[in-house]
Amino acid sequence: MFYRLSAALAAAFFVAPSHQAIAAPVTSAIFLAVDGSGSISSSEFALQIQAYETLLGGLPSDGSIAVGAVQFASSNSVIYPLTVIDSAAAVTALTDSFATTSQLGGNTDIAGAIDYSAAELTSSTDFSCSEMDVTCLIDVSTDGFQTVSGDPDAAAIAAVASGVAQVNCLGVGSGANCGFIAGTDSFAILADSFDDFEMALATKLADEGILPPNPMPAVPLPAPVMLLGAGVMGLFGLRFGRRKA
């Protein structure tokens, strides 16, 4: 199960080849900051990475979205440089980069990840975060809080001042601190565990306009109900056949 918190409550380089035509201008740019610190087990990290790999495979490839990703722990490690997603090959390269990512381990430097993400977004030559029709986002997923020198709150405020529209957060477990979110309509989503991570991430990316709304999955009926339904349909068919005769 996961929960969404408003900003007010949470507060208490590879570039696509230039000769490749871009069908649509960039309207959304997102930098994903993924926690790889030692407080996350290897199996939990695998669930987190698998969720990103699966969901990012559904991104539009028309050039309207730019995506970058960094893993953070005691330091930063680039998962995927900020790139305009303008082809199926770009989507594949993005998902492959997650599939081959190894966990860093160590401490948690959320502030450093926000600083890095903001610098990449605001220095891009493919779009400008200051343009009215471009929304720049920083998206942090974490199970903890800052454990080295640095201030996530100050980093998020500075990112917004530099042109980033929102710094949002997906917190996992009771130890996650998403109080650093910043920007108009910024928000946090809290998941109980990494077992809930994919659904929470799908909701967050949809709320950010990166993915289309995720329909609720069908709930399978218990076997006895299915058997009862089959029996009723069988009796109906038998009765209908007798009427025709």
N, C-alpha and C positions, 0 to 999 in steps of 0.2 A: 504494500500500500504506500502511496505517496501523497504529499500534501503541498499546496501552493501557498506561499506567503507573499503579501504585497511588500513594496519597498518600505512603506511606513512601518510595517510590523517588523520586518527584518532589521530595520535600523535600530528599535527598543533594544638562392632565391630563383625559384623557377617560375618563369612567366610564359604563357602560351605564345607560340611563334607569332611574330607580327604579321606574317603573310596570311594567317588563318583568320577568315572572316568571323566576326562576332555578330550573331543574329540580334542580340539585344544588349543595350547598355547595362552595366552593373547597377543594380538598385539595392542590393543587400550584400554586405561584406561581413563575415563572421570569423573571428579567431577563437578556436577551441583550446582551452587550457585544461589539460587532463592530469589529474593527480596520479603520480607514480611513486609516492612515498612508501616507506617501509611499513606503515600502519595498515596497508592494504595487502592481503595475502595474495599469493600467485594466482589462486583460483578466482578470487574477486577481481583482480586486475584483468584476467582473461575475460570475465563476464563484461567488464566495462569496455574493453577494447572490441569485443565481438559486437556489442550493441552499436558502437560508433560505426564499425565496418558495415553492419547490416543496414542501418538507417541511412547512412550517407550514400549508399548505393542507389537510393531513390531520389537523389538530387536532380533538378532539371539541368540539362547540359546546353542551354541556349545562351549562356554568357551573362545571365542576369544576376548570378551569384558568384562571389569570390570567397574562397575558404582557405584558411591556414590553421595549423594545429601545432601545439607545443606540449610536451610532457614536462611536468615540473616535480621536483623533489627538493633536494638541497640546491640544485641548479636547474637550468633549463636544457632540454634536448628537443630539437625540432623534429616533429613527426612529419609535417608536410608544409612546405613553404607557401605563403599566400599566393593563390593561383586563381585566375578566372576560370570557372568551370564552363567551358565552351564546347565540349565534345564528350562523347562516350569514353574516349581514351583518358580524358582528364578525371572523370568519375572513377574509372578503374585504377588510375594511378593513386588517387586519394585513398580508396578503400584498401589497396595493396599496401600502402604506407602504414596503415593501422595494423594490418594483418602481420606485418614484419616487425612491429615495435616491441622492444624488450623493456621490462620494468626497470626503472632506475634504482629505486630503494633510497633510503636516507630520510632526511628531514622534510619539512613542508614549507615551501616559499611561494605562497600565493601572491604576495606583493610583487615578487620578481616576475612571475608569469604574467600578471596584469601589465606591468611596465613593458615587458617585451612585446606582448600582443598589441598594446596601444601604439608603440613605435612602428610596428610592421604595418598596421592599418593606416596610420596617418601619413606614412611616407610612400605609399603606393603610387605608382605612375599610371595605373590602370583606371583609377577612380579617385575622387576626393571626398573624404568624410564630411567636408564642409558644405558640399552641395546639397540643396534642398531635397533632391530626389534620390539620395544615397543614404542608406541607414547602415551605420557601422556598429557592430556588436562584439563584445567580449563575453565568452560563455565559459564559466569555470565549473568544473566538477570536482568535488572533494569530499573526503570522509572526515576531515579534521579542521585544523586551524593553523595559523602561522606559528612555526616553531623555531624560526631563525630571525635574525634582525630584519626589520622591515615592517611596514604598516599597510595592510591591504586596504583599509579605509582611505588612507591618503592616496594610495596608488589608483584606486577606483575613481576618486574625485578628480585627480589629475588627468586620468584618461578621458573622462567626460569633458573636462575643460579643454582638452586638445582636439575634440571633435567627435569622440565616440558617443553614440547615442545612449547606450545602456551597457552596464556591466551586470550580467545575470549570473545565477548560481544554481547548480544542482547539488544539494547536500545529501550524503548517504549516511544513514545511521544517526544515533543520538549525539555523537561527538562532533558532528559537522557544524561549522559556524559560517553562515552565509550573510552575516550582518554587514558585510562590506558592499553589498550591491548599491549601485548608483545610477543616476540618470532618470529622466521622466519615464514613468511606467515600468521601471525595472522591477524584476521579480525574482523570487527563489522558489524552487520546487524541492521538497524533501522526500526522499525515498527511505523506507524502513531498512532496506538492505540492498546489496548488489543484485539479488534475485529480482528486485523490482526496477533495476536501473534502466533497462531497455524501454519499458513503458513510460517511465518518467522522462527519459530523454526524448522519446517521440513526442510527448506532450509539449515539452519545452521548445523543441525545434519548430513544432507547428505554431505555438504561440508567438514565436519570433518571426514567423513568416518564411522560414527556411524550407520547411516541408509542408505539404498539404495536411489538413486536419486528418488525424488518424482515426478511422472508424473503429467502434468498439468491436472486439472479436466476438464471434458467435460462441455462445455458451453451450457446450454439448449437453444433451439431455441424459439423465441417468438411464441405465440399461432397462430397468423395469418399465419406465415411462415409454421408452421407444418400443418395447415389446407390446405394451398395451395399445399403443397407437397402431402398430402393425395389425394387431388382432381386430381392432375396430374397423380398419380399412378392409380387412379380409371379409368380415361379416357384411359390410356394406356392399362389397362387390358381389358376394353370393346372393344377397337379397335382390340387388339390382338385376342380376342374371335371371333369377326366377321370375321377376316381373316381365322381362322381355319374352320369356318362354310362354 
